[in-house]
């Protein structure tokens, strides 16, 4: 029977052979766990690799009073997989369908010229209106908007937050 606790203690002491034994014991099952979460073979493999690095570096922090060593190993892997999913959700590249980031002007076309939203958008400062339209019409991220406008990221985030509040108030 494999002694996970002893293996983690050995990893904490810097015993690379212990990590190798743990890898041989659990890597295929951990790959399955990661794959069920990330749904991509290459990303699952990267996740397991990152999990083993984290296990190696964090083995000294394992506390047997808080749970089993095997459970801890699986928990590390699950967290790595969930983090990978979150990262990939944020890292959505602009598709070829999007126009390249360009210098904006004040001539955004409003498909539906009627309606209250058009009036509310017109009330916004032009720079703030561009932020909102780049974010919600063009699908740009805050950092892309900051790049396009040549404005600090924090300013763009504040403008969007305040502009959304102003739009909410105007629409009610």
Backbone as CSV, one residue per row, in Angstrom:
resi,resn,N_x,N_y,N_z,CA_x,CA_y,CA_z,C_x,C_y,C_z
1,UNK,0.840,-1.184,0.000,0.000,0.000,0.000,0.886,1.248,0.000
2,UNK,0.542,2.218,-0.849,1.333,3.440,-1.016,1.108,4.366,0.181
3,UNK,2.181,4.872,0.750,2.107,5.766,1.912,2.253,7.216,1.436
4,UNK,1.111,7.861,1.200,1.097,9.220,0.680,1.721,10.218,1.652
5,UNK,1.426,10.053,2.929,1.972,10.967,3.933,3.496,10.921,3.954
6,UNK,4.044,9.719,3.983,5.502,9.564,3.992,6.095,10.151,2.712
7,UNK,5.406,9.964,1.621,5.874,10.488,0.340,5.924,12.020,0.386
8,UNK,4.890,12.653,0.925,4.883,14.116,1.021,5.953,14.623,1.991
9,UNK,6.157,13.898,3.071,7.229,14.287,4.006,8.585,14.223,3.301
10,UNK,8.777,13.180,2.502,10.041,13.035,1.761,10.185,14.160,0.729
11,UNK,9.085,14.509,0.065,9.127,15.630,-0.890,9.505,16.917,-0.163
12,UNK,8.957,17.101,1.026,9.252,18.301,1.813,10.741,18.370,2.167
13,UNK,11.374,17.218,2.289,12.813,17.172,2.575,13.656,17.299,1.304
14,UNK,13.001,17.368,0.148,13.739,17.518,-1.103,14.054,16.218,-1.806
15,UNK,13.387,15.142,-1.445,13.625,13.828,-2.052,12.889,13.747,-3.396
16,UNK,13.626,13.922,-4.476,13.034,13.891,-5.809,12.466,12.524,-6.166
17,UNK,13.070,11.477,-5.628,12.587,10.119,-5.889,11.157,9.959,-5.346
18,UNK,10.883,10.585,-4.220,9.540,10.514,-3.637,8.515,11.145,-4.579
19,UNK,8.881,12.272,-5.180,7.974,12.913,-6.134,7.760,12.010,-7.342
20,UNK,8.823,11.371,-7.796,8.714,10.443,-8.925,7.767,9.291,-8.582
21,UNK,7.881,8.736,-7.365,6.978,7.650,-6.954,5.530,8.138,-6.908
22,UNK,5.329,9.328,-6.394,3.976,9.890,-6.335,3.431,10.076,-7.746
23,UNK,4.276,10.558,-8.628,3.870,10.751,-10.017,3.471,9.420,-10.654
24,UNK,4.297,8.400,-10.469,4.001,7.083,-11.032,2.719,6.513,-10.440
25,UNK,2.466,6.779,-9.173,1.289,6.253,-8.480,-0.003,6.941,-8.941
26,UNK,0.026,8.261,-9.118,-1.222,9.012,-9.277,-1.386,9.803,-10.570
27,UNK,-0.366,9.972,-11.365,-0.462,10.893,-12.501,-1.598,10.559,-13.463
28,UNK,-1.815,9.293,-13.758,-2.872,8.962,-14.725,-4.254,9.298,-14.167
29,UNK,-4.466,9.046,-12.888,-5.764,9.382,-12.287,-5.930,10.906,-12.164
30,UNK,-4.840,11.578,-11.809,-4.911,13.039,-11.714,-5.151,13.668,-13.085
31,UNK,-4.598,13.057,-14.121,-4.862,13.534,-15.478,-6.352,13.420,-15.789
32,UNK,-6.961,12.334,-15.361,-8.410,12.174,-15.559,-9.206,13.235,-14.816
33,UNK,-8.798,13.530,-13.601,-9.473,14.568,-12.813,-9.351,15.917,-13.533
34,UNK,-8.140,16.240,-13.944,-7.906,17.518,-14.623,-8.681,17.589,-15.932
35,UNK,-8.688,16.499,-16.690,-9.386,16.505,-17.981,-10.883,16.722,-17.792
36,UNK,-11.476,16.095,-16.774,-12.914,16.283,-16.543,-13.249,17.740,-16.240
37,UNK,-12.309,18.477,-15.718,-12.553,19.886,-15.396,-12.246,20.797,-16.589
38,UNK,-11.086,20.607,-17.215,-10.666,21.541,-18.269,-11.144,21.137,-19.663
39,UNK,-11.452,19.869,-19.871,-11.973,19.351,-21.150,-11.044,19.574,-22.340
40,UNK,-9.754,19.540,-22.076,-8.764,19.690,-23.131,-7.536,18.896,-22.712
41,UNK,-7.121,17.952,-23.555,-6.038,17.047,-23.179,-4.736,17.786,-22.873
42,UNK,-4.335,18.674,-23.765,-3.069,19.396,-23.559,-3.127,20.261,-22.301
43,UNK,-4.259,20.932,-22.091,-4.405,21.768,-20.904,-4.435,20.907,-19.639
44,UNK,-5.045,19.733,-19.727,-5.062,18.813,-18.583,-3.645,18.348,-18.251
45,UNK,-2.859,18.039,-19.276,-1.474,17.626,-19.047,-0.671,18.754,-18.398
46,UNK,-0.856,19.972,-18.895,-0.172,21.128,-18.299,-0.613,21.321,-16.847
47,UNK,-1.884,21.107,-16.605,-2.434,21.268,-15.255,-1.802,20.272,-14.293
48,UNK,-1.682,19.025,-14.714,-1.075,18.007,-13.852,0.403,18.345,-13.615
49,UNK,1.082,18.785,-14.640,2.475,19.204,-14.485,2.575,20.319,-13.446
50,UNK,1.729,21.338,-13.592,1.735,22.455,-12.642,1.358,22.000,-11.239
51,UNK,0.441,21.034,-11.152,0.035,20.509,-9.845,1.208,19.809,-9.160
52,UNK,1.975,19.040,-9.911,3.125,18.359,-9.306,4.203,19.355,-8.869
53,UNK,4.363,20.426,-9.598,5.292,21.472,-9.151,4.784,22.076,-7.847
54,UNK,3.499,22.331,-7.793,2.911,22.904,-6.582,2.992,21.922,-5.409
55,UNK,2.789,20.654,-5.689,2.911,19.621,-4.646,4.346,19.596,-4.125
56,UNK,5.304,19.619,-5.043,6.719,19.597,-4.666,7.066,20.790,-3.781
57,UNK,6.640,21.966,-4.212,6.974,23.190,-3.468,6.181,23.328,-2.167
58,UNK,4.983,22.762,-2.145,4.116,22.958,-0.983,4.004,21.764,-0.060
59,UNK,4.762,20.717,-0.306,4.654,19.491,0.497,4.875,19.758,1.984
60,UNK,5.758,20.675,2.315,6.026,20.987,3.722,4.804,21.608,4.392
61,UNK,3.919,22.187,3.611,2.719,22.808,4.163,1.567,21.844,4.366
62,UNK,1.732,20.589,3.933,0.669,19.614,4.134,0.488,19.348,5.622
63,UNK,-0.770,19.389,6.080,-1.094,19.164,7.491,-1.994,17.932,7.597
64,UNK,-1.469,16.814,8.099,-2.284,15.596,8.196,-3.495,15.769,9.115
65,UNK,-3.467,16.762,9.967,-4.617,17.022,10.830,-5.813,17.587,10.086
66,UNK,-5.579,18.067,8.869,-6.666,18.677,8.094,-7.232,17.746,7.029
67,UNK,-6.625,16.580,6.853,-7.132,15.643,5.856,-6.045,14.694,5.400
68,UNK,-6.430,13.810,4.495,-5.483,12.802,4.024,-4.504,13.402,3.024
69,UNK,-3.339,12.785,2.940,-2.310,13.236,2.005,-2.791,13.055,0.567
70,UNK,-3.433,11.937,0.297,-3.939,11.692,-1.060,-5.001,12.726,-1.412
71,UNK,-5.875,13.022,-0.480,-6.898,14.050,-0.700,-6.275,15.407,-0.994
72,UNK,-5.185,15.711,-0.289,-4.495,16.977,-0.504,-3.930,17.048,-1.923
73,UNK,-3.335,15.952,-2.381,-2.778,15.888,-3.732,-3.881,16.120,-4.767
74,UNK,-5.030,15.487,-4.568,-6.150,15.665,-5.491,-6.701,17.082,-5.410
75,UNK,-6.723,17.634,-4.220,-7.204,19.000,-4.042,-6.308,19.995,-4.776
76,UNK,-5.012,19.815,-4.670,-4.071,20.685,-5.379,-4.346,20.609,-6.883
77,UNK,-4.551,19.411,-7.380,-4.796,19.231,-8.815,-6.117,19.864,-9.233
78,UNK,-7.166,19.655,-8.457,-8.467,20.275,-8.772,-8.347,21.796,-8.801
79,UNK,-7.672,22.355,-7.822,-7.512,23.816,-7.792,-6.732,24.314,-9.006
80,UNK,-5.689,23.600,-9.382,-4.923,23.979,-10.572,-5.811,23.938,-11.815
81,UNK,-6.644,22.904,-11.918,-7.536,22.777,-13.081,-8.563,23.903,-13.103
82,UNK,-9.140,24.210,-11.959,-10.115,25.302,-11.897,-9.462,26.636,-12.242
83,UNK,-8.246,26.847,-11.771,-7.519,28.069,-12.121,-7.246,28.128,-13.622
84,UNK,-6.937,26.990,-14.221,-6.697,26.945,-15.667,-7.963,27.312,-16.431
85,UNK,-9.109,26.819,-15.966,-10.382,27.157,-16.611,-10.639,28.659,-16.490
86,UNK,-10.407,29.213,-15.320,-10.604,30.658,-15.129,-9.677,31.466,-16.030
87,UNK,-8.419,31.032,-16.117,-7.456,31.736,-16.971,-7.882,31.696,-18.424
88,UNK,-8.288,30.544,-18.900,-8.658,30.439,-20.313,-9.940,31.194,-20.598
89,UNK,-10.819,31.304,-19.593,-12.041,32.085,-19.791,-11.714,33.561,-19.949
90,UNK,-10.675,34.037,-19.255,-10.282,35.446,-19.367,-9.457,35.702,-20.605
91,UNK,-8.747,34.725,-21.090,-7.822,34.912,-22.202,-8.472,34.614,-23.544
92,UNK,-9.625,35.193,-23.799,-10.300,34.972,-25.064,-9.687,35.913,-26.089
93,UNK,-8.994,35.357,-27.093,-8.359,36.225,-28.080,-9.398,36.875,-28.984
94,UNK,-9.065,38.035,-29.496,-9.945,38.667,-30.464,-9.927,37.824,-31.732
95,UNK,-11.093,37.528,-32.257,-11.151,36.707,-33.466,-10.844,37.572,-34.685
96,UNK,-10.669,36.923,-35.800,-10.414,37.648,-37.042,-11.620,38.509,-37.410
97,UNK,-12.795,38.165,-36.876,-14.004,38.922,-37.179,-13.951,40.320,-36.571
98,UNK,-13.208,40.485,-35.493,-13.078,41.803,-34.885,-12.126,42.639,-35.727
99,UNK,-12.449,43.893,-35.838,-11.522,44.793,-36.507,-10.333,44.997,-35.590
100,UNK,-9.181,45.271,-36.134,-8.025,45.513,-35.264,-8.270,46.734,-34.388
101,UNK,-7.602,46.759,-33.243,-7.734,47.896,-32.358,-7.290,49.140,-33.105
102,UNK,-8.148,50.123,-33.143,-7.843,51.326,-33.899,-8.118,52.551,-33.051
103,UNK,-7.627,53.648,-33.520,-7.875,54.906,-32.833,-9.359,55.240,-32.969
104,UNK,-10.059,55.402,-31.854,-11.499,55.636,-31.925,-11.814,57.087,-32.285
105,UNK,-13.019,57.264,-32.779,-13.520,58.611,-32.960,-14.911,58.670,-32.338
106,UNK,-15.583,59.748,-32.504,-16.897,59.902,-31.872,-18.024,59.509,-32.804
107,UNK,-17.751,58.774,-33.864,-18.781,58.469,-34.845,-19.238,57.021,-34.767
108,UNK,-19.446,56.510,-33.557,-19.999,55.174,-33.432,-21.384,55.163,-34.057
109,UNK,-21.679,54.112,-34.767,-23.009,53.961,-35.335,-23.906,53.262,-34.326
110,UNK,-25.070,53.808,-34.087,-26.042,53.182,-33.207,-27.069,52.499,-34.091
111,UNK,-27.100,51.142,-34.083,-28.023,50.422,-34.963,-29.477,50.833,-34.728
112,UNK,-29.846,50.981,-33.494,-31.218,51.366,-33.185,-31.178,52.802,-32.679
113,UNK,-31.406,53.743,-33.572,-31.296,55.150,-33.193,-32.429,55.575,-32.270
114,UNK,-33.510,54.843,-32.266,-34.592,55.201,-31.365,-34.359,54.530,-30.026
115,UNK,-34.998,55.026,-29.041,-34.911,54.398,-27.739,-34.121,55.209,-26.748
116,UNK,-34.354,54.892,-25.540,-33.779,55.632,-24.430,-32.275,55.408,-24.298
117,UNK,-31.774,54.226,-24.652,-30.347,53.953,-24.482,-29.503,54.922,-25.307
118,UNK,-29.983,55.235,-26.515,-29.240,56.172,-27.369,-29.147,57.532,-26.683
119,UNK,-30.239,57.997,-26.154,-30.266,59.285,-25.462,-29.336,59.265,-24.254
120,UNK,-29.371,58.170,-23.492,-28.529,58.059,-22.300,-27.051,57.999,-22.670
121,UNK,-26.716,57.281,-23.729,-25.331,57.215,-24.181,-24.834,58.588,-24.643
122,UNK,-25.694,59.336,-25.320,-25.315,60.665,-25.801,-25.010,61.611,-24.651
123,UNK,-25.581,61.368,-23.481,-25.347,62.224,-22.322,-23.973,61.998,-21.690
124,UNK,-23.366,60.859,-21.982,-22.054,60.562,-21.413,-20.968,61.387,-22.084
125,UNK,-19.912,61.677,-21.356,-18.715,62.278,-21.905,-18.226,61.381,-23.051
126,UNK,-17.760,61.956,-24.167,-17.349,61.128,-25.313,-16.329,60.034,-24.982
127,UNK,-15.342,60.321,-24.144,-14.338,59.305,-23.803,-14.979,58.161,-23.024
128,UNK,-15.865,58.503,-22.117,-16.549,57.464,-21.334,-17.500,56.659,-22.205
129,UNK,-18.175,57.328,-23.139,-19.067,56.625,-24.074,-18.260,55.638,-24.911
130,UNK,-17.060,56.073,-25.378,-16.204,55.160,-26.159,-15.826,53.938,-25.335
131,UNK,-15.513,54.139,-24.048,-15.180,53.004,-23.172,-16.326,52.001,-23.133
132,UNK,-17.526,52.512,-22.899,-18.709,51.635,-22.811,-18.934,50.904,-24.128
133,UNK,-18.851,51.621,-25.222,-19.103,50.998,-26.526,-18.018,49.998,-26.911
134,UNK,-16.771,50.327,-26.610,-15.702,49.364,-26.881,-15.915,48.096,-26.051
135,UNK,-16.337,48.263,-24.801,-16.517,47.110,-23.926,-17.734,46.280,-24.320
136,UNK,-18.861,46.923,-24.563,-20.102,46.179,-24.728,-20.555,45.993,-26.164
137,UNK,-20.003,46.741,-27.086,-20.335,46.546,-28.496,-19.202,45.798,-29.192
138,UNK,-17.969,46.269,-28.974,-16.818,45.657,-29.636,-16.272,44.457,-28.883
139,UNK,-16.613,44.332,-27.595,-16.148,43.206,-26.805,-14.713,43.317,-26.338
140,UNK,-14.155,44.521,-26.291,-12.782,44.700,-25.850,-12.684,44.531,-24.337
141,UNK,-11.552,44.050,-23.877,-11.277,43.970,-22.446,-10.897,45.360,-21.944
142,UNK,-10.881,45.518,-20.637,-10.486,46.808,-20.065,-9.073,47.189,-20.508
143,UNK,-8.169,46.221,-20.514,-6.790,46.551,-20.905,-6.708,46.921,-22.387
144,UNK,-7.512,46.301,-23.230,-7.525,46.668,-24.649,-8.066,48.082,-24.837
145,UNK,-9.082,48.430,-24.064,-9.644,49.778,-24.146,-8.595,50.795,-23.707
146,UNK,-7.899,50.497,-22.619,-6.851,51.395,-22.137,-5.798,51.595,-23.218
147,UNK,-5.450,50.532,-23.906,-4.455,50.606,-24.976,-4.968,51.470,-26.124
148,UNK,-6.200,51.245,-26.533,-6.773,51.988,-27.652,-6.865,53.475,-27.335
149,UNK,-7.311,53.788,-26.129,-7.513,55.189,-25.750,-6.242,55.856,-25.239
150,UNK,-5.204,55.062,-24.979,-3.991,55.626,-24.412,-4.242,56.199,-23.029
151,UNK,-5.079,55.493,-22.273,-5.509,55.927,-20.948,-5.108,54.867,-19.937
152,UNK,-4.743,55.249,-18.721,-4.394,54.252,-17.704,-5.547,53.276,-17.445
153,UNK,-5.184,52.024,-17.184,-6.172,50.967,-16.966,-7.135,51.320,-15.836
154,UNK,-6.624,51.831,-14.734,-7.478,52.191,-13.603,-8.504,53.243,-13.974
155,UNK,-8.103,54.184,-14.811,-9.021,55.232,-15.271,-10.133,54.625,-16.114
156,UNK,-9.768,53.723,-17.013,-10.765,53.066,-17.867,-11.766,52.300,-17.006
157,UNK,-11.273,51.553,-16.032,-12.174,50.796,-15.157,-13.112,51.723,-14.403
158,UNK,-12.586,52.830,-13.898,-13.420,53.789,-13.164,-14.456,54.424,-14.088
159,UNK,-14.049,54.804,-15.296,-14.983,55.400,-16.247,-16.112,54.436,-16.576
160,UNK,-15.764,53.172,-16.803,-16.795,52.192,-17.145,-17.752,52.008,-15.973
161,UNK,-17.208,51.889,-14.776,-18.054,51.699,-13.593,-19.003,52.887,-13.411
162,UNK,-18.462,54.086,-13.480,-19.299,55.289,-13.297,-20.294,55.461,-14.447
163,UNK,-19.862,55.139,-15.652,-20.748,55.277,-16.811,-21.899,54.291,-16.745
164,UNK,-21.628,53.075,-16.305,-22.714,52.106,-16.145,-23.713,52.576,-15.102
165,UNK,-23.216,53.153,-14.021,-24.110,53.688,-12.989,-24.954,54.825,-13.568
166,UNK,-24.330,55.702,-14.359,-25.057,56.812,-14.974,-26.104,56.291,-15.960
167,UNK,-25.753,55.276,-16.725,-26.710,54.687,-17.659,-27.887,54.039,-16.922
168,UNK,-27.577,53.341,-15.858,-28.644,52.724,-15.043,-29.609,53.786,-14.533
169,UNK,-29.031,54.864,-14.012,-29.868,55.951,-13.472,-30.683,56.596,-14.580
170,UNK,-30.075,56.823,-15.718,-30.761,57.455,-16.850,-31.900,56.572,-17.370
171,UNK,-31.698,55.264,-17.363,-32.691,54.335,-17.911,-33.889,54.136,-16.986
172,UNK,-33.749,54.520,-15.720,-34.880,54.303,-14.783,-35.749,55.514,-14.677
